[in-house]
Amino acid sequence: MKEEYSIFRKFPTLEQAIELRDLLKKEDIETILEDNVPPVDITFSGSTLNNQIEIRIKQSDFEKAESVLEKDAEGLIDEIDKDYYLFKFTNEELYEILLKSDEWSALDYTLAQKILTQRGKPVDKDLLNSLKNERLKELAKPEGNQKPWIIGGYVFSFLGGFLGLIIGYFLWTSKKTLPNGEKVHSYSANDRKHGKYIFYIGLIITPITSFLKIFNFF
């Protein structure tokens, strides 16, 4: 079966995305560049694509791609001015960068390690791997309670509204991409179950109400 490509990075401009694409291509990492793709990794809590350019790669290439970015960042560290904001960060704030590396650039992630090491603080591969695993567990947790959306979904589905179908479908099928490329369900098993019920209720009732409206039954 053909391996699926997952979102590796998002950029606000095409130029930034092309720069990363070219860097990865030099290391024989296949990439797909997409602009304004459909919202397959959204959540009702507000995580949207917001017109961002996406670089997608195979999940099996994620670790290699991260290494490429870190190596590229290492070559830039010596050129960084000492006024760079990270040098003013506390040790706790620098460790926070190591924990939430997915929220920071490869340059900041690599520089945070160097600054901590220079301050005599422990930074090794075991620690970094432990922090990444902890972060993955946190991000893999389902989104918070979706009760308002579930109630709204049932209401719209029973009324024959197309919106009920949409709400049900996304509660049931929506997934999010973790920093390692793995895709997990965005919502809990219980919320997904309600989403499935909402979708099928809407699938049955919406055509019926549409038919009745067309022939002026109500």
C-alpha positions as CSV (number, residue, x, y, z in Angstrom):
1,M,0.0,0.0,0.0
2,K,1.3,3.5,-0.9
3,E,2.6,5.3,2.2
4,E,0.6,8.4,3.1
5,Y,2.2,11.8,3.2
6,S,1.7,13.8,6.4
7,I,2.1,17.5,7.2
8,F,5.7,18.2,8.3
9,R,5.7,22.0,8.4
10,K,3.4,24.9,7.7
11,F,4.4,28.3,6.4
12,P,2.7,31.7,5.9
13,T,4.6,32.3,2.6
14,L,5.4,30.2,-0.5
15,E,9.0,31.3,-0.4
16,Q,9.6,29.8,3.1
17,A,8.0,26.6,2.0
18,I,10.1,26.3,-1.2
19,E,13.3,26.9,0.9
20,L,12.5,23.9,3.1
21,R,11.4,21.8,0.1
22,D,14.7,22.4,-1.6
23,L,16.6,21.6,1.5
24,L,14.8,18.3,2.0
25,K,15.2,17.4,-1.7
26,K,19.0,17.7,-1.4
27,E,18.8,14.9,1.2
28,D,16.6,12.7,-1.1
29,I,13.4,13.3,1.0
30,E,10.3,13.4,-1.2
31,T,8.0,16.3,-0.5
32,I,4.6,17.5,-1.5
33,L,3.9,21.3,-1.4
34,E,0.2,22.2,-1.0
35,D,-1.5,25.6,-0.8
36,N,-4.9,26.0,0.9
37,V,-5.6,22.2,1.1
38,P,-9.0,21.1,2.4
39,P,-9.3,21.2,6.3
40,V,-8.6,17.5,7.0
41,D,-6.7,18.2,10.2
42,I,-9.0,20.8,11.8
43,T,-10.7,20.8,15.2
44,F,-13.8,22.6,16.4
45,S,-11.7,24.2,19.1
46,G,-10.2,26.6,16.5
47,S,-7.2,24.9,14.9
48,T,-7.4,25.7,11.2
49,L,-5.1,26.0,8.3
50,N,-5.5,29.8,7.9
51,N,-4.2,30.0,4.3
52,Q,-0.9,28.3,5.2
53,I,1.5,26.6,2.8
54,E,2.1,23.0,3.8
55,I,5.1,20.7,3.2
56,R,4.1,17.1,3.4
57,I,6.5,14.1,3.6
58,K,6.2,10.4,4.3
59,Q,5.9,9.6,8.0
60,S,8.9,7.3,7.7
61,D,11.0,10.3,6.7
62,F,10.1,12.5,9.7
63,E,13.0,11.6,11.9
64,K,15.5,12.1,9.0
65,A,13.9,15.4,8.1
66,E,14.1,16.7,11.7
67,S,17.8,15.7,11.7
68,V,18.3,17.6,8.4
69,L,16.8,20.8,9.9
70,E,18.8,20.5,13.1
71,K,22.0,20.0,11.2
72,D,21.2,23.0,9.0
73,A,20.5,25.1,12.1
74,E,23.8,24.1,13.7
75,G,25.6,25.7,10.7
76,L,23.9,29.0,11.5
77,I,24.3,29.1,15.3
78,D,27.8,30.7,15.2
79,E,26.4,33.5,13.0
80,I,23.7,34.5,15.6
81,D,24.1,37.8,17.3
82,K,24.4,37.7,21.1
83,D,21.5,40.0,21.3
84,Y,19.2,37.2,20.0
85,Y,16.2,36.9,22.3
86,L,16.9,33.3,23.4
87,F,20.0,34.4,25.3
88,K,17.7,36.2,27.7
89,F,15.6,33.2,28.4
90,T,15.7,31.5,31.7
91,N,16.8,27.8,32.0
92,E,13.1,26.8,32.5
93,E,12.1,28.7,29.4
94,L,14.8,27.0,27.4
95,Y,13.7,23.6,28.6
96,E,10.2,24.5,27.6
97,I,11.5,25.0,24.0
98,L,13.0,21.5,24.1
99,L,9.7,20.1,25.4
100,K,7.6,21.9,22.8
101,S,10.0,21.7,19.9
102,D,7.1,21.5,17.4
103,E,6.2,25.1,18.3
104,W,9.7,26.4,17.6
105,S,12.0,26.6,14.6
106,A,14.9,24.1,14.3
107,L,17.3,27.0,14.9
108,D,15.7,28.0,18.2
109,Y,15.5,24.3,19.3
110,T,19.2,23.7,18.5
111,L,20.3,27.0,20.0
112,A,18.4,26.3,23.2
113,Q,20.4,23.1,23.6
114,K,23.7,25.0,23.1
115,I,22.8,27.8,25.6
116,L,21.8,25.2,28.3
117,T,25.0,23.3,27.7
118,Q,27.0,26.5,28.0
119,R,25.3,27.2,31.4
120,G,26.3,23.7,32.6
121,K,22.7,22.3,32.4
122,P,22.1,18.7,31.4
123,V,21.1,18.1,27.8
124,D,21.6,14.7,26.1
125,K,19.9,12.4,23.7
126,D,18.0,10.5,26.4
127,L,16.6,13.7,27.8
128,L,15.6,15.0,24.3
129,N,13.9,11.7,23.4
130,S,12.1,11.6,26.7
131,L,10.8,15.2,26.2
132,K,9.7,14.4,22.7
133,N,7.8,11.2,23.8
134,E,6.1,13.2,26.6
135,R,5.1,15.9,24.1
136,L,3.6,13.3,21.7
137,K,1.6,11.8,24.5
138,E,0.2,15.2,25.4
139,L,-0.6,16.1,21.8
140,A,-2.2,12.7,21.1
141,K,-4.9,13.3,23.8
142,P,-8.4,13.9,22.4
143,E,-9.7,17.5,22.2
144,G,-11.8,18.7,25.1
145,N,-15.5,18.1,25.6
146,Q,-17.5,18.6,22.4
147,K,-20.9,18.5,24.1
148,P,-22.1,21.8,22.5
149,W,-21.2,20.6,19.0
150,I,-22.8,17.2,19.7
151,I,-26.1,18.8,20.8
152,G,-26.0,21.2,17.9
153,G,-25.3,18.3,15.5
154,Y,-28.2,16.3,16.7
155,V,-30.6,19.3,16.5
156,F,-29.5,20.1,12.9
157,S,-29.6,16.5,11.8
158,F,-33.1,15.9,13.2
159,L,-34.2,19.1,11.5
160,G,-32.8,17.8,8.2
161,G,-30.1,20.5,8.0
162,F,-27.0,19.8,6.0
163,L,-24.9,21.3,8.8
164,G,-25.7,18.3,11.0
165,L,-24.1,16.1,8.4
166,I,-20.9,18.2,8.4
167,I,-20.7,18.4,12.2
168,G,-21.3,14.6,12.5
169,Y,-18.8,13.8,9.9
170,F,-16.0,15.8,11.4
171,L,-16.6,14.6,15.0
172,W,-16.5,11.1,13.6
173,T,-13.6,11.2,11.2
174,S,-11.4,14.2,12.0
175,K,-7.7,13.5,12.7
176,K,-4.7,15.6,13.7
177,T,-1.1,15.1,12.7
178,L,1.5,14.7,15.5
179,P,5.0,16.1,15.2
180,N,6.3,12.6,14.2
181,G,3.8,12.3,11.3
182,E,1.5,10.0,13.1
183,K,-2.2,10.7,12.6
184,V,-4.6,10.2,15.5
185,H,-8.3,10.9,16.1
186,S,-9.0,14.5,17.2
187,Y,-11.9,13.5,19.5
188,S,-12.6,10.8,22.1
189,A,-14.2,7.5,21.2
190,N,-17.4,8.7,22.8
191,D,-17.5,11.9,20.8
192,R,-16.7,10.0,17.6
193,K,-19.6,7.6,18.4
194,H,-22.0,10.6,18.7
195,G,-20.5,12.0,15.5
196,K,-21.3,8.8,13.7
197,Y,-24.9,8.7,14.9
198,I,-25.3,12.4,14.0
199,F,-24.0,11.8,10.5
200,Y,-26.3,8.8,9.8
201,I,-29.3,10.5,11.2
202,G,-28.7,13.5,9.0
203,L,-28.0,11.2,6.1
204,I,-31.5,9.7,6.5
205,I,-33.5,12.7,7.4
206,T,-31.9,15.4,5.2
207,P,-33.1,13.8,1.8
208,I,-36.6,13.3,3.3
209,T,-37.0,16.9,4.5
210,S,-35.6,18.2,1.1
211,F,-38.2,16.1,-0.7
212,L,-41.0,17.4,1.4
213,K,-39.9,21.0,0.9
214,I,-39.7,20.6,-2.8
215,F,-43.3,19.3,-3.0
216,N,-44.5,21.9,-0.4
217,F,-45.5,19.5,2.3
218,F,-44.4,22.0,4.8
